[in-house]
Amino acid sequence: MKNNPLQTMKDVCKEYGISVEELVGRNRRSHLIRARKEAAKRMLEDGLRVSDIAFYLQRKYHNITHYFKGLKS
């Protein structure tokens, strides 16, 4: 694993100008969705399993797999 998932989340939050609470919160505003997708993508690249990404982002497994639709391996 390259980065600590929590650090990845903090880095994405800083880049998007949001808090970690907003990243894992229930709000579905488009800029928050983009930040969640970016965080999930980075965690996947760092070797985390989808179920672990779902845990960290406080989302269901299905939501995380939906984020990755259309991504090329």
N, C-alpha and C positions, 0 to 999 in steps of 0.2 A: 504494500500500500504506500503510495507516494505521500499523500497529505492526510492529516487528521481531518475527518469529516466535519468536525465543528469549526476548524480553521477555514476549511473550504466555504462553509456557510457564512462565516464572518467576512471573508474576502468578497464573496458575491454581494453580500449586503452592503459593504462599503462601496463597491462599484455601482450598485443600483440606487444608492442613497436611501436604503430602508433599514429597519431594525430586524434582528433575528426573530423577534416576536411577530413581525409582519410576514416574514418569510414562511414561518410555520403556522401562521394564523389561518382563519377560515375565509378571509376576504378573497374574492376572485377577480379583483381589478387586473387589467391586462398587464400592467408593468410588474405586478407581483407574480403573475403566472410566468412571465418571461424570466424573472429572477429564479423562480423555482426550477424551471426547465434547465437553466444554466447550471444551477447548483447540482441538480441530478445528473446532468451530462458530465460534469467534472468528477463527481463521485464515481460514476461508472468507469470513466477513464482511469481513475485511481485504483480500480480493482474491486470496488464494493459490489456486493450482490444487490439485486433489485429490492429484495426484502429488507436489506439493511438501509438502503436509501429511503425506502418508505418509512422506516422507523425514525430516522433522523429528521426527515421533513414532515413527519406526523401526517402521512397520507396513506391511503390504501394502496396495496400492491398494484391494482388495476390502474390507478391514476398515474403511477410512475411508468408503467409500461406504455400508457397512452402518450406520455411525454416523448418516448423514444420512437414512436411510429414515424417512419420516413427517414430516420437517421441511417446512414450507411455504416456498416461495420468496418 
